[in-house]
């Protein structure tokens, strides 16, 4: 199941790479900030594996990778994969400066003398050090990240070592359905779950925008719910008819094996019973999952009345009601913990 990276996670990976190698950080910044493939950046192999004879044989690389002599004052020539035309890609000034620093006195040849397979290995290592994904991290995830964030990049990834993400010190306000969903998604991300939303296109408002500070300048980047969530699709853990119901649940936190751990229905003004029913329909397939109704405090009475009726009373111990105030308190405390954990360099 594809797993989406958040802006914060990409910056953490780049930060880990920066500590070890300027080369690694540059390769990953170009992938995440400009959407170039590994082959377009470092070139493709000059050999191919012959499965029948079980040996390598030489061949002309299909891509040369980024070349020093193709670096200009404001960009670089990119030979694209899959027959797409060669084009000059503009680069921001900070990246150009770092590329020239890395190239040093070399005047021609590849900018990055490293293989595709080594890039893949390094991506896994840096992601693991950043605490993002263990074992199955793929460089393609940087390109997928670019596709989902095109328009706010690459400036949001410049000067990763001094860039920081700012969070509001005042408690967030939740007075709309999408706001509650955004808080639940970010909360799940902080706690290490994979997160899904049934409403990826919704805009939760400015208080959930990503605010990035680079050298004292702050820029806010709008995010939809889909850009906060780490999953675009529900993992295939149950029959299709069950998955069709799962996809309609507002927010779900999945464990690393792809099973729902916590399911949330936000009932801002809608009928509490509908949310309970969607959760009940998947209960047999996720015996350890818990089901939350998140709503204004005045909805608590409706929840208690409905959960005591058939068929929900069979699962009364698995249903939980949380008011917006409860969510806000947990959300703010989780961010404080997250910031302290980062400050402590864990």
C-alpha positions in Angstrom: 0.0 0.0 0.0 1.5 3.4 -1.1 2.4 5.6 1.9 2.4 9.4 1.5 5.1 11.5 3.1 4.2 14.7 4.8 6.3 17.9 4.5 7.6 17.5 8.0 8.7 14.0 7.3 10.6 14.9 4.1 12.4 17.7 6.0 13.3 15.3 8.7 14.8 12.8 6.2 16.7 15.6 4.4 18.0 16.8 7.8 19.3 13.3 8.5 20.9 13.2 5.1 22.5 16.6 5.6 24.2 15.4 8.7 25.9 12.6 6.8 26.4 13.8 3.3 25.8 17.0 1.2 25.5 14.7 -1.8 22.7 12.6 -0.3 20.8 15.7 0.8 21.1 17.3 -2.6 19.9 14.2 -4.5 16.8 13.9 -2.2 16.1 17.6 -2.3 16.0 17.5 -6.1 13.7 14.5 -6.1 11.3 15.9 -3.5 11.5 19.5 -4.6 11.5 19.1 -8.4 10.0 15.6 -9.1 13.0 14.2 -10.9 13.5 10.4 -10.9 16.6 8.7 -9.6 17.7 7.9 -13.1 17.2 11.4 -14.3 19.5 12.6 -11.4 22.2 10.0 -11.2 21.8 8.2 -14.5 20.8 4.6 -15.3 23.2 1.5 -15.1 25.6 0.7 -17.9 24.7 -3.0 -17.6 21.6 -5.2 -17.5 20.8 -8.5 -15.7 20.2 -11.5 -18.0 17.9 -13.7 -16.0 18.2 -16.7 -18.3 22.0 -16.8 -18.2 22.2 -15.3 -14.7 24.8 -12.8 -15.5 25.3 -9.1 -16.2 26.0 -7.8 -19.7 27.0 -4.2 -20.7 24.5 -1.8 -22.4 24.3 1.9 -23.1 22.7 3.8 -20.2 19.2 5.1 -21.1 19.8 8.2 -19.0 23.1 10.0 -18.4 22.0 11.8 -15.2 22.6 15.5 -14.4 25.8 16.8 -16.0 28.1 19.5 -14.6 28.4 21.2 -18.0 24.6 21.5 -18.2 24.4 23.6 -15.0 23.5 27.3 -15.9 23.1 30.4 -13.9 19.5 29.7 -13.1 18.8 26.0 -13.7 20.0 22.7 -15.2 19.3 20.7 -18.3 17.4 17.5 -17.5 17.2 14.5 -19.8 13.8 13.0 -19.0 12.8 9.4 -18.8 10.3 7.5 -20.9 10.9 9.5 -24.1 9.9 12.8 -22.6 11.7 15.8 -24.2 14.8 17.3 -22.6 14.1 20.4 -20.7 15.8 23.1 -18.6 14.5 23.0 -15.0 14.9 26.3 -13.0 16.5 25.8 -9.6 16.3 28.1 -6.7 19.4 30.1 -5.8 20.2 28.3 -2.6 20.2 24.9 -4.3 22.4 26.2 -7.2 24.9 27.5 -4.6 25.0 24.2 -2.8 25.4 22.3 -6.1 28.4 24.4 -7.1 29.9 23.9 -3.6 29.5 20.2 -4.1 30.9 20.1 -7.6 33.9 22.2 -6.4 36.6 22.3 -9.2 35.1 19.7 -11.5 34.1 21.0 -14.9 32.4 18.1 -16.7 30.8 14.7 -16.1 28.1 13.6 -13.8 27.2 15.8 -10.9 26.5 12.8 -8.7 28.8 9.8 -9.1 26.5 7.3 -7.5 24.3 4.4 -8.7 20.6 4.1 -8.7 20.7 1.1 -6.3 22.9 3.0 -3.9 20.5 5.9 -3.8 17.7 3.5 -3.0 19.8 2.0 -0.1 20.7 5.5 1.3 17.1 6.6 1.1 16.1 3.7 3.3 18.9 4.4 5.8 18.2 8.1 6.1 14.4 7.5 6.4 15.0 4.9 9.2 17.3 7.3 11.1 14.5 9.9 10.8 12.1 7.5 12.3 9.8 7.5 9.2 9.6 4.1 7.6 11.6 1.0 8.3 12.5 -1.4 5.6 10.2 -0.5 2.7 11.1 3.1 2.0 11.4 3.9 -1.7 12.9 7.0 -3.5 9.7 7.1 -5.6 8.0 8.3 -2.4 9.8 11.6 -2.8 8.4 11.9 -6.3 4.9 11.1 -5.1 5.4 13.8 -2.5 6.3 16.3 -5.2 3.2 15.4 -7.2 1.0 16.1 -4.2 2.7 19.3 -3.1 3.6 20.9 -6.5 3.2 24.6 -6.2 4.6 25.0 -2.7 8.0 23.5 -3.6 10.9 23.7 -3.8 11.2 26.7 -1.5 9.6 24.8 1.4 12.6 22.5 1.4 15.4 25.0 1.0 18.0 25.3 3.7 16.6 22.3 5.6 19.2 22.6 8.3 17.9 26.0 9.4 14.3 25.6 8.4 11.7 24.9 11.0 8.0 24.2 11.1 6.1 26.6 13.3 3.0 25.5 15.3 0.5 27.8 17.0 1.3 28.2 20.7 -2.4 29.0 21.4 -4.8 26.1 21.3 -6.5 25.4 18.0 -10.2 26.1 17.5 -12.5 23.4 16.2 -15.8 24.6 15.0 -16.2 22.8 11.7 -16.2 19.2 10.4 -12.9 19.6 8.4 -11.1 21.2 11.3 -11.8 18.2 13.5 -10.6 15.8 10.7 -7.4 17.8 10.3 -6.6 17.7 14.0 -7.3 13.9 14.1 -5.0 13.3 11.0 -2.1 15.4 12.5 -2.6 13.7 15.8 -2.4 10.2 14.2 0.8 11.3 12.3 2.4 12.5 15.5 1.7 9.2 17.3 3.2 7.2 14.5 0.1 5.8 12.7 -0.7 5.8 9.0 -3.7 8.1 8.5 -6.6 8.1 6.0 -9.4 10.5 5.3 -12.6 10.1 3.3 -12.5 13.8 2.4 -9.0 14.4 0.9 -10.0 17.6 -1.0 -11.4 19.5 1.9 -9.5 22.6 3.2 -9.4 22.7 7.0 -8.5 26.3 7.2 -5.5 28.5 7.9 -4.7 27.2 11.4 -3.8 23.9 9.8 -1.6 25.3 7.1 2.1 24.5 7.1 4.1 27.5 8.3 7.7 27.3 7.4 10.4 29.7 8.7 13.6 30.0 6.7 16.2 32.6 7.9 13.5 34.6 9.8 11.0 34.7 6.9 7.7 32.8 7.4 5.6 31.4 4.6 2.3 29.6 5.0 1.5 26.7 2.7 -2.2 25.6 2.4 -2.9 21.9 2.8 -5.9 19.9 2.1 -6.9 17.0 4.3 -5.4 14.6 1.7 -2.1 16.4 2.0 -2.1 15.9 5.8 -3.0 12.2 5.6 -0.3 9.7 4.9 -2.5 7.2 2.9 -4.5 7.9 -0.2 -6.2 4.6 -0.2 -7.5 2.1 2.4 -5.2 -0.9 2.8 -6.7 -4.1 1.4 -7.4 -5.9 4.8 -11.0 -7.1 4.2 -13.5 -8.1 1.4 -14.4 -5.4 -1.1 -17.9 -4.7 0.3 -16.3 -4.0 3.7 -13.6 -1.8 2.2 -16.4 0.2 0.5 -17.8 1.0 3.9 -14.4 1.7 5.4 -13.6 4.3 2.8 -16.5 6.4 4.0 -15.2 6.7 7.6 -14.0 10.3 8.2 -10.6 9.5 9.7 -8.8 6.2 10.3 -5.5 5.4 12.0 -3.8 2.3 10.6 -1.1 0.2 12.2 2.1 -0.7 10.3 0.5 -3.9 9.1 -2.4 -2.0 7.4 -5.2 -2.8 9.9 -7.4 -0.1 11.4 -6.6 0.7 15.0 -8.8 3.7 15.7 -11.8 4.8 13.5 -13.2 8.3 13.9 -16.5 9.8 12.8 -16.9 13.5 13.2 -20.5 14.4 13.7 -20.6 18.2 13.6 -24.3 18.5 12.6 -25.1 15.1 11.1 -26.8 12.1 12.6 -24.7 10.2 15.1 -26.4 6.9 14.2 -24.9 7.0 10.6 -21.4 7.3 11.9 -22.0 4.4 14.4 -23.4 2.3 11.7 -20.4 2.7 9.4 -18.1 1.7 12.2 -20.3 -1.3 13.2 -20.2 -2.6 9.6 -16.4 -3.2 9.8 -16.3 -4.4 13.5 -16.1 -8.1 12.8 -13.1 -7.6 10.5 -11.1 -5.5 12.9 -11.8 -7.1 16.3 -9.2 -4.9 18.1 -10.2 -1.6 16.6 -11.9 1.1 18.7 -14.6 3.4 17.4 -14.8 7.1 18.2 -17.5 9.7 17.7 -16.0 13.2 17.8 -18.6 16.0 18.1 -19.6 19.1 20.0 -20.4 18.4 23.7 -24.1 18.8 23.1 -24.1 15.6 20.9 -23.1 13.4 23.8 -26.7 12.7 24.8 -27.5 11.5 21.3 -24.5 9.3 21.3 -25.3 7.7 24.7 -28.9 7.1 23.6 -28.0 5.5 20.2 -25.1 3.4 21.5 -27.5 1.7 23.9 -29.7 0.5 21.1 -29.5 -2.5 18.7 -27.1 -3.3 17.1 -24.6 -1.0 18.7 -25.1 -2.2 22.3 -23.2 -5.4 21.3 -20.1 -3.2 21.0 -20.7 -0.6 23.7 -17.3 -1.2 25.2 -15.6 -0.4 21.9 -17.5 2.9 21.2 -16.1 6.1 22.7 -17.5 9.7 22.6 -15.0 12.6 22.6 -16.0 16.2 22.6 -14.1 18.8 20.6 -12.6 20.1 23.8 -11.1 16.7 24.5 -9.6 16.5 21.0 -8.1 20.1 21.3 -6.5 19.2 24.6 -4.9 16.0 23.3 -3.9 17.7 20.0 -2.1 20.6 21.7 -0.3 18.3 24.3 0.8 16.0 21.5 2.4 18.9 19.6 4.1 20.0 22.7 5.5 16.5 23.2 6.5 16.4 19.5 8.4 19.7 19.8 10.1 18.6 23.0 11.1 15.3 21.4 12.6 17.1 18.4 14.4 19.6 20.8 15.8 16.6 22.7 17.0 15.2 19.3 15.2 11.9 19.6 
